[in-house]
């Protein structure tokens, strides 16, 4: 998994009502827990977990562009994983 930032326009997600409480919290604190996304073959992202946070940021983005880029965790990108990712693969003979 890779932690990075992504533009909200690059993420496909189902819009939901985030609720006033979540919007108020994100307005003050920002995104505390990264949104989980999966990278598609076309290079875009699909939301795996966090559609309420994304919906809140989309609303807040109308007030302030700082909510346009949000922290994400890419769940299906193992490009930075070393051999340790696959477990203990050393030959101990």
N, C-alpha and C positions, 0 to 999 in steps of 0.2 A: 504494500500500500504506500502511496505517496501523498504527502500533505503539500498543498500548494494553494494558489488563489486562481479563481476563474471568473470571467465576466458572466454575469447572470444571463446574458443573451445567448451564451453558448450552451446553456443547460436546458434540456427538455424536461418538463415536469408538469404534473397535473395541478392546475391552480385550485386552491382551496381557501376558505376563509380562515386566516390565521388567528383571528381574535384580537381584540384591542390590547389585552394584557401582553401578548407576545410582541406585538408591534411596539408598545411602549418600552418593553425590556430591551429589544434590539436597538431601538432608537438611542437608548442611554448606554448600553454595554457593548453593542455590536453582537456578532455571532460568537457565542461562547464555545459551541461544539461544531466542528466542521460538518458540512453537508456531505453525505456519502454519495459518490457518483461513479458511474462506469463509463469508460471511454468507448465510443462507437468506432466502427471502421472508418467513418467519414471524419473523425477527429472531434466531433461534438461530444457532449456529455449527456447522460441520462441519469436522472435522480433515482437513487436506490433508497435513500432515507433522508428526509428533511424537507418535504414539500411545503410544510407550514412555514418553516424558516425562509425558504425561497419565496413563497407568496408574500410574506411580510417584507422581505427586502425589495421585492418588486414594487410594492406600495410605497415604501420609504424612499426608493430611488427617485420618485417624482419630486420629493422635497430636497434631496441631497444626493449627488452623484457618488458620494463615498460608499453608498450601499450597492453600487453596481458591481463591484469586485468583492467576492466573498471567499472565505476559506473553505476548501473542499478536500476530501480524502478520496483519492482515486483507488477504487477497490480492485480493479482488474489490470493494473499496470505494474508489472514486476520487472521492468527494465533496469531498475537500479539495484535489484537484488543480487547479492553475491552468492557464492556456492553455499554459504551458511544457511541460505533460505531453504535449501532442500534437505536440511538436517545434517547430521554428522556423516559425511560421505568419504572421510579419509580412510584409507586402507591401513589397518593396524597390524598387518602381518609382518 
